[in-house]
Amino acid sequence: MLEEIGYKPDIAEIRLNNRLSRTYGRYFPDSRIIEINEKVFKNASERQNKITILHELSHNLDHLLNNCISDELEGHGESWQIIAEDIFNKLGYPIQRYSPFYVEQ
């Protein structure tokens, strides 16, 4: 999906984590691993899950393109926002700092 719009993420693994409770997902730049909150994933719609994964992939792309993770706004600085907005404009998925949906945990 991202390759079609010119991005080439480099992820070693995407895995579910049943211990996450304060976030829908997280990205680890050193290992290039994405973890997704298992409870959210199992209760969210397919579109919501795509948005969560694309959000985390945006961190990976920011890391790859800028050789670092933004210190601003807990990793959601200007360079991340440019990538997220580009994905929204090209694919129609709203990638935001905070999730636009809510799932009971």
N, C-alpha and C positions, 0 to 999 in steps of 0.2 A: 504494500500500500504506500509506504513512504518512499520507496524507490521510484514509484511512478511519478512523484513530484520532485525528484532530484536529491533526496536525502538517503544516506546510507548508514543506518545505525549499526553499531557494533556491540552486540549483547552476547555475553557468554551463556546466560540462562535467565529465564523468567520463571519464578516459582511462587507458589502460594505459601503464606505464612499465617498460621492460626493464632499467633501471639500478638500480631499488630492490633492495636486498639485505638490509636489516636490519629491514624492516617490511613488512607486508602491504598497507598503504595509508597515505595521508596526505591531510590537508585543508589547503588554503591559504585562510585567511579573506579576505585582500585581494582575491583574484581569484575566490573561491568555486569553486575547482577541486578535484576529488578525483582523486588518482592511485592506481591499484591496481597492485600488483606483478604484472607480466605472467606471470612463471613460476608464481607461486602461482595466479593466476586460471586459467591453462590446465590446471593439474593438480589443482585442488580440485573438490569436488562443487558442484552448484548451490546446495545449502543453505549450504555453507561460503562461497561467494562472496557470497550474500545477507547472511550475517553480517558479512563484511568491509565490504561497501558500507553496511549499516545502521550499523556502528560509525563509519564516516567521516561518514555523514549525521547521526549524533548530535552530532558536533563542529560541523557546520553549524547544527543546531538550537540547540545551546548558544550558539553565536555570535549567532544571530538573536534568541533569546529574552533573552539577558543582555547583548547588545551588546559581548561580549568572549569570549575563550577563557580558560578557567580556567588560572591559573598553577600550581595545585596538581597534583601527580602527572602532570606533562607533558601537561596538557590534559585529564586524567581526574579532575578534582575533583568536589566534591559535586554541582554543578548538572548536570554531564555524567552522573554516576552516576544521578541521578534520572531523567533522560531515558532512559538505557539500560535501567534497571529497568522503566520504564513500557512501553517497546517490548517487552521480554521478557514482561511480564505480559499484554499485549494481543495480541501476535503469536506468542509462543512462541520467539523467536530470542534465544539467550543472548548479549547484547552485553556483553563484558568488556574490561577494560583490556588483557589479554593474550589472544591467541587460544587457544581450547580445542582447536585441532587443529594438526597439523603437516604440512607438505608439503616434501619434499626440493627443494632448489634446486640 
